[in-house]
């Protein structure tokens, strides 16, 4: 298991052209194996290498992005970007961002089609979504459609999980209908475009101006030249009663806490 972890970390570094990080990891792993100090763990070494990996990534990312834009990824690069997409999806799922993780992982699934329909009422955590549905109920209309999106500031004041999953902007549809018992219910759906936009660049500052990570969506959108990470539309479906609208509440997620200490621009 330890050997597999070492191989995986080395592959992850090399596949993203982080040669110095990979070389340092191999040397430190070898020294640890030969060392008589047993209280140093590989996880500790991995954490110690993160600043180096971030520095090297920021230094080399422009060349890596140029590879993406010109379609000159090596086979190892392709595997590395795909691995990074899977890693982000699985990490997001574990962190509680289930819907965002599903959308991310689906980008790498071939043959999924142009529209993917999924069932979940997670959007009810958003007060913005709930207010639109309440507006429909108050209007007495049989159907309503709303364009809906979140500003960066609203990611903190509203549900970050919903904002991250459907902020494209998305389109909310609400339809009044009745169930088998004759009770009035509301069929709801949100459609959002899921893609890695070419040219979108994020600089994540970790508390200090000199400590940051640059992430350019081009490293993922470049894979579209190889028919990977094709854009698609997700449609989240759910139904509620009138009482359900007021029973849901926004939840605080990890993103809400991180935004207090991390600057994204």
C-alpha positions in Angstrom: 0.0 0.0 0.0 2.8 2.4 0.9 4.6 1.6 -2.4 1.4 2.3 -4.4 1.0 5.6 -2.6 4.6 6.5 -3.5 4.1 5.5 -7.1 0.8 7.5 -7.3 2.3 10.7 -5.9 5.2 10.4 -8.3 2.9 9.8 -11.3 0.7 12.7 -10.3 3.7 15.1 -10.1 5.3 13.9 -13.4 2.1 13.9 -15.3 1.6 17.6 -14.5 5.3 18.4 -15.4 6.2 18.9 -11.7 9.6 17.3 -12.2 11.3 18.9 -9.2 8.5 17.8 -6.9 8.6 14.2 -8.2 12.4 14.1 -7.9 12.3 15.5 -4.3 9.5 13.1 -3.4 11.6 10.1 -4.6 14.7 11.2 -2.7 12.8 11.9 0.5 10.9 8.6 0.3 14.2 6.8 -0.2 15.9 8.6 2.8 12.9 7.8 5.0 13.1 4.2 4.1 16.7 4.1 5.1 16.2 6.3 8.2 16.1 4.9 11.7 13.7 7.7 12.6 10.4 5.8 12.4 8.1 8.6 13.7 8.3 10.4 10.3 5.5 9.3 8.1 5.0 9.5 4.3 2.0 11.7 4.9 4.2 14.2 6.7 6.6 14.3 3.8 3.6 14.8 1.4 2.4 17.7 3.5 5.9 19.2 3.6 6.1 19.0 -0.2 2.8 20.8 -0.9 4.4 24.3 -0.8 7.1 23.2 -3.3 4.5 21.6 -5.5 2.4 24.9 -5.4 5.5 27.0 -6.2 6.6 24.7 -9.1 3.0 24.6 -10.5 2.8 28.4 -10.5 6.2 28.5 -12.3 5.4 25.8 -14.9 1.7 26.3 -15.3 2.0 28.8 -18.2 3.9 26.2 -20.3 1.4 23.5 -19.3 -1.5 25.7 -20.3 0.2 26.4 -23.6 0.3 22.6 -24.2 -3.4 22.5 -23.5 -4.3 25.3 -25.9 -2.2 23.8 -28.7 -3.3 20.3 -28.1 0.3 19.1 -27.5 -0.4 17.1 -24.3 1.7 14.0 -24.0 -0.1 10.8 -23.1 1.2 11.2 -19.6 -0.1 14.7 -19.4 -3.6 13.5 -20.5 -3.6 10.9 -17.9 -2.5 13.5 -15.3 -5.3 16.0 -16.2 -7.9 13.2 -16.1 -6.5 12.1 -12.8 -6.7 15.7 -11.5 -10.4 15.9 -12.5 -11.1 12.6 -10.7 -9.2 13.8 -7.7 -11.2 17.1 -7.5 -14.4 15.2 -7.9 -13.7 12.6 -5.2 -12.3 15.2 -2.8 -15.4 17.4 -3.4 -17.7 14.4 -2.7 -15.9 13.6 0.6 -16.0 17.3 1.6 -19.8 17.3 1.2 -20.2 18.8 -2.2 -21.9 15.7 -3.6 -23.7 17.4 -6.6 -20.6 19.5 -7.7 -18.6 16.3 -7.5 -21.0 14.3 -9.6 -21.0 17.1 -12.2 -17.2 17.2 -12.3 -16.9 13.4 -12.6 -19.5 13.3 -15.3 -17.4 15.6 -17.5 -15.0 12.7 -17.9 -17.7 10.1 -18.8 -17.9 9.5 -22.6 -21.3 9.0 -24.2 -23.2 10.7 -21.4 -25.3 12.7 -23.9 -26.0 16.4 -24.2 -28.4 16.5 -21.2 -28.1 14.5 -18.0 -31.2 14.3 -15.7 -30.6 13.7 -12.0 -33.0 13.7 -9.0 -32.1 15.8 -6.0 -33.8 18.6 -4.0 -30.4 20.0 -2.8 -31.2 23.3 -4.4 -33.8 23.9 -1.7 -30.9 24.8 0.6 -30.6 28.1 -1.3 -32.8 31.0 -0.1 -32.6 32.4 -3.6 -34.1 29.3 -5.1 -36.8 29.1 -2.3 -37.7 32.7 -2.9 -38.3 32.1 -6.6 -40.5 29.1 -5.9 -42.4 31.1 -3.4 -42.9 33.8 -6.0 -44.3 31.2 -8.3 -46.7 29.9 -5.7 -47.9 33.5 -4.8 -48.4 34.3 -8.5 -50.9 31.6 -9.1 -49.3 30.8 -12.4 -49.3 27.2 -13.7 -45.7 27.5 -14.9 -42.8 29.9 -14.2 -39.3 30.1 -15.5 -36.5 32.1 -13.9 -32.8 32.8 -14.7 -30.8 32.4 -11.6 -27.2 33.0 -10.6 -25.0 33.9 -7.7 -22.3 36.6 -7.4 -19.1 35.7 -5.6 -20.3 37.5 -2.5 -23.5 35.5 -2.5 -21.5 32.3 -2.3 -20.9 33.3 1.3 -24.4 34.6 2.1 -26.4 31.8 0.4 -25.7 28.1 0.0 -22.3 27.7 -1.5 -23.0 24.1 -2.4 -26.0 25.2 -4.6 -24.1 28.2 -6.1 -21.1 26.1 -7.1 -23.3 23.4 -8.6 -25.6 25.5 -10.7 -24.1 28.9 -11.2 -23.8 29.1 -15.0 -26.2 31.0 -14.9 -28.9 28.4 -14.4 -32.6 28.2 -15.3 -35.2 27.3 -12.8 -38.6 26.0 -13.9 -41.6 25.5 -11.6 -44.8 23.8 -12.6 -48.0 23.5 -10.5 -49.6 20.0 -10.6 -51.3 17.5 -8.4 -50.3 14.1 -7.1 -52.4 10.9 -7.1 -54.3 12.0 -4.0 -55.2 15.4 -5.5 -52.8 17.3 -3.4 -51.1 20.3 -5.1 -47.4 19.9 -5.6 -44.8 21.8 -7.5 -42.5 20.1 -10.0 -39.2 21.9 -10.0 -36.0 21.6 -12.1 -32.8 23.5 -12.6 -30.8 23.3 -15.8 -27.2 24.4 -15.8 -24.4 24.2 -18.4 -21.4 22.1 -17.1 -18.1 22.8 -18.7 -14.5 23.9 -18.1 -14.5 27.4 -19.7 -11.4 28.1 -21.8 -9.6 31.2 -20.5 -11.1 31.3 -17.0 -8.3 31.8 -14.5 -8.4 31.7 -10.8 -5.8 32.9 -8.4 -6.2 31.5 -4.9 -4.3 33.5 -2.3 -3.7 31.5 0.9 -3.6 34.2 3.6 -0.5 36.0 2.2 0.0 37.7 -1.2 3.1 35.6 -1.9 1.4 32.3 -1.0 -1.0 31.4 -3.9 -2.0 28.8 -6.5 -2.9 29.7 -10.0 -5.6 27.5 -11.7 -6.5 28.0 -15.3 -9.5 26.1 -16.7 -7.6 25.8 -20.0 -5.7 22.8 -18.6 -9.1 21.0 -18.6 -10.8 22.6 -21.6 -7.7 21.7 -23.7 -8.7 18.0 -23.3 -11.8 18.7 -25.4 -9.4 18.7 -28.4 -9.1 15.0 -27.5 -12.9 14.5 -27.0 -12.5 14.4 -23.2 -14.4 16.7 -20.7 -17.1 17.5 -23.3 -19.6 20.2 -22.0 -23.1 19.0 -21.2 -26.3 20.3 -19.5 -27.4 18.9 -16.2 -31.0 19.0 -15.1 -31.7 18.5 -11.4 -35.3 17.5 -10.8 -37.4 17.4 -7.6 -41.0 18.0 -6.4 -42.2 19.7 -3.3 -45.4 20.8 -1.5 -46.1 24.3 -0.3 -45.0 23.5 3.2 -41.7 22.2 1.9 -40.6 25.6 0.8 -40.4 27.0 4.3 -39.1 23.8 5.9 -35.7 23.9 4.1 -32.7 25.8 5.5 -29.3 26.9 4.1 -26.4 24.8 5.5 -22.9 26.0 6.2 -20.3 24.1 4.1 -16.5 24.0 4.1 -16.5 26.6 1.3 -18.3 29.1 3.5 -15.5 28.9 6.1 -12.6 28.8 3.6 -13.8 32.0 1.9 -13.2 33.9 5.1 -9.4 33.1 4.9 -8.8 32.5 1.2 -8.9 35.2 -1.4 -10.0 34.1 -4.9 -9.6 36.4 -7.8 
